Amino acid sequence: MRIWIVAAALVALPLPALAASPADIPAAIYTDPPADKVHPAAMEVVHIPSGKIAINGVVYVAAGAGPHPTVILCHGLPGNEKSLDLAQAMRRAGWTVITFNYRGSWGSPGDYRFAQNLEDADAVLAFARDPANAAKLRINPKRLVIMGHSMGGWVTALTAAHDKALLGAAMISAGNMGWLGKLPRDQAVKALRSNGMEALAGTTPELMADEILANTDRFDFVKAAPGLLQTKLFVLTSDDGLAGMSDALTGAIRTGGGTKLKTLHVATDHSWSDARIRLQAEIINWLAMLKPDD
């Protein structure tokens, strides 16, 4: 999401992204898995209960009998970049991926609210852990990872801070909604309006700013650092003006004694437009190293 006008003004001209070397690129990025006629790869449309409604989701089911480790993939604000190329690559690597649209976004019923985004992420995790859903979709409910881009990275941080059963979490060019709440209201409104509202229902830049201003501390993911000290967390940043927000979080985690943190900065834009292969490679290689704690 591109709502960070003040931060973006501070960014220097980006350097070319460093490409992953061929040895670092997993085969899943360029090779389809063997066909499994009994348990083929599939795409399943789902409707996930959250609040008093059901939000829209799509499950990219990995090939094979499973059960498969599964990624919950959270999009940003409003979510123009949904990282579905990343979802497909992770599926080829053997991970099932659940994508979803928050209430009031991209056709999901309801009105859009930031607090509900957090509730929706919890609801998707509950859906994945439900034994009936896990069996139908070949999900391993004990091997769940949450991951998000931009505002979805904020959802990821706050969700992982309280969900201790997650295998890991990854934040991609995350934006800290609590930081935005520290701006004067008119600047927050202007920043939110610049992001585009066409995919969101039941909200305005003014309503969004007022919600953030009323929840600045609660929405500040740096304050979630104590809950992330034991989380296997991968924080990726880019030349989009938001890196300092993630740096503040990772600094707080390290100061608190966190030892399971991995960070990476790549000189590309907010959407990783010229570094999508690099992004896929980094994420898949990190996922491959995740192992349940003894």
N, C-alpha and C positions, 0 to 999 in steps of 0.2 A: 504494500500500500504506500501511497505517496503523500502522506498527510503531514510530513515533518518539514514544513517550510523553513523554520528557523534553523534546524540542524542541517538541512540540505544546503543552505547557503554557505556553510562552512567547509563543504567538501572540495578538495582539490581536484584537478582534472584527473580522471581515472587512468591507470596504467593498463596495458593489455593483460588479460587474465592469463595466469600460468596454466598451461594445458597439462592434464595428467599424461604421464608417459605411457606407452603401450603396455608395459609390464604392470601398470597400476589399474588398467581398465578391466573390470570383471567381464567374463564371457557373456554374462546375462545382458549386457548392454547391446551386444551385437549378434547374439545367437539365441534362437528360440529353443525352449526346452524340448526334450523328446515328447512326442505325442503320447498321451495316455487315454486310450479309448474308454477305459472303465471309469477313470476319474479325471476328465479333461479340465483344462483351464476354462474358466467361465466368468461371465459378468452377471451379477444378480442385482436387480433393483430391490431396495428394501425401504420400509417405512418404520422409522425408529421412534418409539414412544419417548417424548420429552415434555415435561410439563403436562398439559392437558391435550396435547396434539401429537401428531407424528411427523417428524422431519424427514426429508427426502435423503436417501443415500444410495450409493452404488458400491457393491463389493466386487473387487477384482480377485477372484478365487484362484489360487495357485494350482497348477497341475499336480496330480498325485493324490493318494489316499489321505495323506496328512495323518494327524492334524498338523496344520501349518502355523508357524509363528505369524503374527498379524500386526500390521501397522495401522493405527488410526491417524489419518492424514487430515489436518485442519487447514483450511484456506484462510486468506487474509481479508482485508477490508477494501472494497467490497468482495474481492475474490476473483478478479479478472484472471490472475495467474493461479490456476488450480493444481499445477504440478502433476498433471495426469501422465506426462511422459515419465516422470519419476515413479509414479504408481505402477506403470506398466513394467518398467525396468526392475522394480522390487519384486513384482510378481514373477518375472522370468527367473529371478534369483531364488524363488521358492517361498516368498512371503505373500500371504494374502493381505490385501489393502482395502480398508474401508474408508471411502470418501463420503462426505455429507455436507449438507447446507444448513447453516444455523437457522433457527426460527426467523422468519421474515426476510430471508435472503434467497435469491435465485429460485423462487417458486415454493419454498417450504412455507407452510401456513404460519400465521401469527405476525406479530410486530417485532421488528429488530431491536434488540437491546444487548449491550455488552455483557451484562451480568448473565443473561440467558445463554450467551455463547459458552460460558463456563459450564452452565448446567447442561447444555447440549453435549459437550464433550464427555461429561460424566455419564450421560445417558447412553452415548455410543459405546463407552467402555462396558457399561452394564449389559447392553445388548450383546456385545461380543462374549461376555462371560456367562450369559444365560446358556445352560446346557443344551436346550433345544436348538438355539441358533448356532452354537458352536458345532454341534453334530451335523446340522444341515449344511453349514458353510465350511466345514472341515477346518475350524479354527482351534488352535491350542490356546485355551483361555489363560494358561499359566505363562505364556510367552507373548505378551502384548507390549508394543512400543507406541508412544504417542509422538507425533511429529507435526510441525506446522511452519508455514511461511508467513512472514510479516506479522500481522495481527494474530495469525494462527500460531506464531511462535510465542506470543504473549499467553494465549490460551494454553499452549503446551507447558510453559513454565509454571503457571498457577495450578494446573491440573496435576502435573507430576509432583509438585510440592506436597500435596496431600494424599496422593495415591501411591502407597508404598509397595504395591504388588506389581507395578510396572517393571518390565525387563529393562527399559531404557527410555530416553526421550531425546529429541533433536529439535533445535530451533534454527531456522534458516532466515537470515536477515530480519530478525525479530524487531518489532516496534513495541515500546513500553507505553501502554495506555496511561499508566500513572504519571509518566513524564509529561504527557500532553495536558494532564490536569493541573500542572504547575504553571501553565501559560495563562495570561489574562483571557477572560472568556471570549472576547472578540477575536483574538488570535486563534484560539482553539476552534471557534466556529469557522473561521476562514480556512484553516487547515483541513478541517473535516469536509467542508463544501468542495474544496479542490479535488478531493479524492473521487468524486462521482457517487451519485446516490441512486442511479437508475435500477440497480438490482436489489434494492432494499425497500421493504414495505413498512409503513406505519411509523416512520421516523423522519427527522429533519436534522440538519447540522446543529441547530440550536438544542434540540432534545438530546442529541448525542453528547454535545459538550456539557450540558447540565448534568447528565448522568456521570460523566467522567469527573467533573468538578466535585460532585457529591461523594465520590468514591476514590479520591486520589490515592490515599494510603492503601486501601484495599486493592486497587488496580496496579499498584507499583510492584513490578516483578522483582525488583531488587530486595524488597522486604520479604520475599518468599525464599531468599537464599538459605536460611536455616533449614527449611524443609527439603532442600536439594543437595545437602552435603553428602548424602550417601547414594544419590541418584547417578546412574551411568548416563551422563548428559553430554551431548555433542552440540556445540554452539558454533554455527557458521555465520560469518559476517562478510559484508561487501562494501564497496565504495558508494554507499547510498545516503550517507549522513546519519545512519542509525547505529553504526558500529559501537559508538560510545555507550549506548544504552546497554547493549549486551556485555560490553567490557565492564560496566559497573556491576552487573550481576555476577559475572565470572570472577571478578576481583573479590566480591563479598563471599563467594563460595570458597575461594582459596584462602581468604583470611580466616574463614570459619573452620578450616581444616579439611575441606572437601578434597578427595584424592581420585575421584572417578570421572573427572572432567576432561573433555577433549575440546580444543578450540582450533578454528581455522579461519583465516581471512584470505579472500580471493579478490583481486582487483577487477570487479565486474559490477554491473548495475544491480538495482534492487531485485529484479526478476531473474538475474543470472542469465541474461539474454544470450550472451556469447560464451557461456560456460556451463551449458546444460549437461554435457557429457561429463565434465569435471564434477558437477554436483552429483550426478547419478553414481559415478565411480566412488566418490568420497562416502556417500551414504551407504552404498551396498557393502563396501569394505568395512565400514564401521559396524553395520548390522551383523556381518559375518563373525565379528569378534565378541558379540554379546553372548554371554553364557549365564544361565541361572546361578544365583549364589548357592553355595553348599548349605 
